[in-house]
Protein backbone atom coordinates (compact mmCIF):
# COMPACT_ATOMS: atom_id res chain seq x y z
CA UNK A 1 0.00 0.00 0.00
CA UNK A 2 2.86 2.38 0.76
CA UNK A 3 4.48 1.62 -2.58
CA UNK A 4 1.20 2.33 -4.34
CA UNK A 5 0.96 5.73 -2.62
CA UNK A 6 4.57 6.56 -3.44
CA UNK A 7 4.25 5.57 -7.07
CA UNK A 8 1.00 7.51 -7.49
CA UNK A 9 2.48 10.67 -6.00
CA UNK A 10 5.74 10.29 -7.91
CA UNK A 11 3.90 9.89 -11.21
CA UNK A 12 1.82 12.97 -10.47
CA UNK A 13 4.90 15.07 -9.73
CA UNK A 14 6.78 13.70 -12.75
CA UNK A 15 3.83 14.38 -15.06
CA UNK A 16 3.46 17.89 -13.68
CA UNK A 17 7.12 18.63 -14.25
CA UNK A 18 6.89 17.38 -17.82
CA UNK A 19 3.81 19.52 -18.47
CA UNK A 20 5.48 22.57 -16.96
CA UNK A 21 8.40 22.14 -19.34
CA UNK A 22 6.12 21.63 -22.33
CA UNK A 23 3.62 24.42 -21.47
CA UNK A 24 5.45 27.29 -19.74
CA UNK A 25 2.26 29.09 -18.67
CA UNK A 26 3.41 30.96 -15.57
CA UNK A 27 6.59 31.62 -13.62
CA UNK A 28 5.77 29.12 -10.91
CA UNK A 29 5.22 25.38 -11.51
CA UNK A 30 1.45 25.35 -11.88
CA UNK A 31 1.08 21.85 -13.30
CA UNK A 32 3.53 20.33 -10.83
CA UNK A 33 1.69 21.75 -7.84
CA UNK A 34 -1.74 20.85 -9.22
CA UNK A 35 -0.90 17.31 -10.24
CA UNK A 36 1.04 16.58 -7.06
CA UNK A 37 -1.91 17.68 -4.91
CA UNK A 38 -4.34 15.69 -7.04
CA UNK A 39 -2.13 12.61 -6.81
CA UNK A 40 -1.90 12.94 -3.02
CA UNK A 41 -5.69 13.11 -2.77
CA UNK A 42 -6.05 10.21 -5.19
CA UNK A 43 -3.61 8.05 -3.23
CA UNK A 44 -5.41 8.80 0.04
CA UNK A 45 -8.71 7.91 -1.63
CA UNK A 46 -7.34 4.58 -2.86
CA UNK A 47 -5.89 3.74 0.57
CA UNK A 48 -9.20 4.48 2.33
CA UNK A 49 -11.07 2.51 -0.32
CA UNK A 50 -8.75 -0.49 0.18
CA UNK A 51 -8.96 -0.29 3.98
CA UNK A 52 -12.74 -0.18 4.01
CA UNK A 53 -12.92 -3.19 1.71
CA UNK A 54 -10.80 -5.38 4.01
N, C-alpha and C positions, 0 to 999 in steps of 0.2 A: 504494500500500500504506500509506503514511503517512497519507493522508487517511482511509482505511478505519479505521485504528486510532484516529485522532482523533475521527471521527464516532461510532464505537462507544463510546468512553470518554465522550464528551460526552453521548450519549443516556442512558448509564447514570447519570451524575451528575444530569442533568436529571430523569430519571424518579424517582430517589431523593429529590430535593428536592421534587418534586410529591407523592410519597407521604408524606414527612415532614410536609408541610403538611396533607394530608388526614387522616392518622392520627397525631396527636401522642402516640405511645406513651411515649417517654422524654424526658429532658431533652437528650440528645445526639442527633445526626442518625443514627439507626440505619439507616434505609433508604438514605440517601445513602452512607454508608460501605460498606454491604453491596453495593449495586448498583455502586458505582464499582470495588470490588475484583473483583467478578464480571465486569464489563465489561473490566477490564484483562486478566484471565486469558483471557477469551474472545477478545480481540483478539490476544493472544500466540498462542493456539491457532490462530487463522485465519492468522496470518502464517507460522507454522511449517508448517501444512498446505499453504499456497500455495508456500512455498519448496521443500518436499520433492517437490511435484508437478512443478516445473520442472526 
